[in-house]
């Protein structure tokens, strides 16, 4: 045992030594903002300091939100939109891929736009944009969604036909169009190409035929949601309070992505013209949730908007349960990133490499419960404190009731690797109901399952949960669909079904 040794040290030497290091949280002066100009999110994990979000001292108002199913992601987005409207009178447009927000918007007396279910959006609408600029936007969307960039001649033919369709309607390509003048439609563009093909003078008819075929996928009878007169006015929607643009009625990902691109393009031009005014707060928040095609492509307007920072009078919220669906440029340029429960190694690797936070923060993220979050903020000036910190819990407008599916019974049986699955899956109430709707469960069966959760303190084992699904007439396909929605690998799903199959031979298997 070594002996202690006393040492005489001058006070000026002691003053040079650092005995303490600051915990990974910004000072209260940064976290506490004027409640009349900032959105309260929650309290920090270490010092329990109330954190209020403001765009005034960060690079831009754009936000990325990531978190696995059941992390509280949609709960956070709803809370943020409600409080932004209260603080700044901010309108919100939700580009709703899977109809996740529609019921909430309806309950909040918002407006529902249902593309594919009665509403139409003419992609050649100008909305105050000069035709030559709108043509470039349309071509950019086609390059993202189709292979047209691989065929220069087809691209040229399509671009010329779009410009010609505007000219034929009396527009001058470089001029700002009159507000009340209707534009052409995609049917007009296709007709021009067909007319040229029928003339028989074009040297490469196959190129023309392929150009026509590519456009027709957005103009077929019964699916011409973007080729008819618009039933919505995007310029007015930007200031119409809470709006849900429901894309679930469109036939496929390509149609949904086209709708999202058109909405972003029109809003971006509208806001660019009006310019940024710090004193007006945020005019509009646009939510892109699970829009992988839009958030992941370098050429998309989502990436361009984030890159251009504060030019626009609106904030873009890009949310996804799979961080790799969000382009790294977005993580690198948004003013704020909220990281909720994220457990998969590849997701954590991607986020950590994009935001460069410590292994300590990474470990905390992997252990988060529902509503807990790490926050990364890009401040306008270099500061001497950590820019990534954790929140004890997001404090919403209503209690966050968590419904939990416990995986312990699955992990302790059979040959399933305990490191390949989380210990549980957690959902907020609305999220659980949406998951059950996705497997076509009726209202009565859904109420029965929610009631079973409530009677067991909102926690049920996976075995008992699947038993409930079987008793409520869910078959193998529905159960597999539900498990896949939790990002569980096919091999593990097979093992889970096999593990409980003997007990439900007449139901699941």
Buried (B, 14 or more C-beta within 10 A) or exposed (E): EEEEEEEEEEEEEEEEEEEEEEEBBBEEEBBEBEEEEBBBBBBBBEEEBBBBBBBEEBBBBBBBBBBBBBBBBBBBBBBBBBBBBEBBEBBBBBBBBBBBBBBBBEEBEBBBBBBBBEBBBBBBBBBBBBBBBBBBBBBBBBBBBBEBBEBEBBBEBBBBBBBBBBEEBEBEBEEEBEEEEBBBBBBBBBBBBBEBBEEEEBEEEEBBBBBBEBBBBBBEEEBBBBBBEBEBEBBEBBEBBBBBBBBBBBEEBBBBBBBBBBBBBBBBBBBBEBEBEEEEBBBBBBBBBBBBBBBBBEEBBBBBBBBBBBEBBBBBBBBBBBBBBBBBBBBBBBBBBBBBBBBBEEBBEBBBEBBEBEEEBBEBBBEBBBBBBBBBBBBEEEEEEBBBBBBBBBBBEEEBBBBBBBBEEBBEEEEBEEEEBBEBBBBBBBBBBBBBBBBEBEEEBBBBBBEBBEEEEBBBBBBBBBBBBBBBEBBBEBBBBBBEBBBBEEEBBEBBBEBBBEBBEEBBB
